[in-house]
Amino acid sequence: VGLVDTLSHLDPSAHDEVELYEALCGWARVESWVAAHKARVIAALSPNQVIKTPDSLRLADPRREVVATALNQTPRAAEAEIALSRALTESNHQTLEALHAGEISPRAARVVVEETCELNDSQAAEVERRILERAQHQTPSEVRRAARRAAQSVAPGLALEQEQTAAEGRCVSLIPSLHGMAVLEALLPAHEAQLIYNSLTEAAFAAKNTDRENARAAGT
């Protein structure tokens, strides 16, 4: 609170570049502190529960609309905020503490949660222990790479299990578009996708060359 009061009374035009840099760092710490408190409130407001509506539909986050209204967000965005807040307060305790202390940014905290969401609590805590000290000096992308390496070290079989699970969800979709066109989408292992992409690209170039030759032959 004292930092907020000091920064809010600061006149940017009366300070040099170094002092403004320090002020900006201060506001970043305040932003993290606010994010930590907001996470605690959201988690308390949205306990992990499932209710049934009169039409027998299951509503996983019955207070999602309250959070969405308070934050001026869509219900989907509110669901993401609720999930993040619960993770910080229930599993990623070290990350929440670092966020509260202003040592990491809200974006970095979200990255840590995303990269540890499939670990158990003890594994997630070990990942946090390994990466959080350096995270305060890293960009979110660097934090993500560090967290991913640590997660693979802590749970070496997880990556293979994730790949196998993802492969089971492979699919192909054909989506109609305008003017007799359609969009072909496929979700499949990366190496297979690359092979198919190369083949389709080669076929597309060949078809385009054939069309040009036919057009020349027709005199158009």
Stockholm file with secondary structure:
# STOCKHOLM 1.0

chainA/1-220         VGLVDTLSHLDPSAHDEVELYEALCGWARVESWVAAHKARVIAALSPNQVIKTPDSLRLADPRREVVATALNQTPRAAEAEIALSRALTESNHQTLEALHAGEISPRAARVVVEETCELNDSQAAEVERRILERAQHQTPSEVRRAARRAAQSVAPGLALEQEQTAAEGRCVSLIPSLHGMAVLEALLPAHEAQLIYNSLTEAAFAAKNTDRENARAAGT
#=GR chainA/1-220 SS CHHHHHHHTCCGGGSCHHHHHHHHHHHHHHHHHHHHHHHHHHHHHSCSCCEECTTSCEESCTTHHHHHHHHTCCHHHHHHHHHHHHHHHHTCHHHHHHHHTTSSCHHHHHHHHHHHTTSCHHHHHHHHHHHHHHHTTSCHHHHHHHHHHHHHHHSTTHHHHHHHHHHHTCEEEEEECSTTCEEEEEECCHHHHHHHHHHHHHHHHHHHHHHHHHHHHTTC
#=GC SS_cons         CHHHHHHHTCCGGGSCHHHHHHHHHHHHHHHHHHHHHHHHHHHHHSCSCCEECTTSCEESCTTHHHHHHHHTCCHHHHHHHHHHHHHHHHTCHHHHHHHHTTSSCHHHHHHHHHHHTTSCHHHHHHHHHHHHHHHTTSCHHHHHHHHHHHHHHHSTTHHHHHHHHHHHTCEEEEEECSTTCEEEEEECCHHHHHHHHHHHHHHHHHHHHHHHHHHHHTTC
//
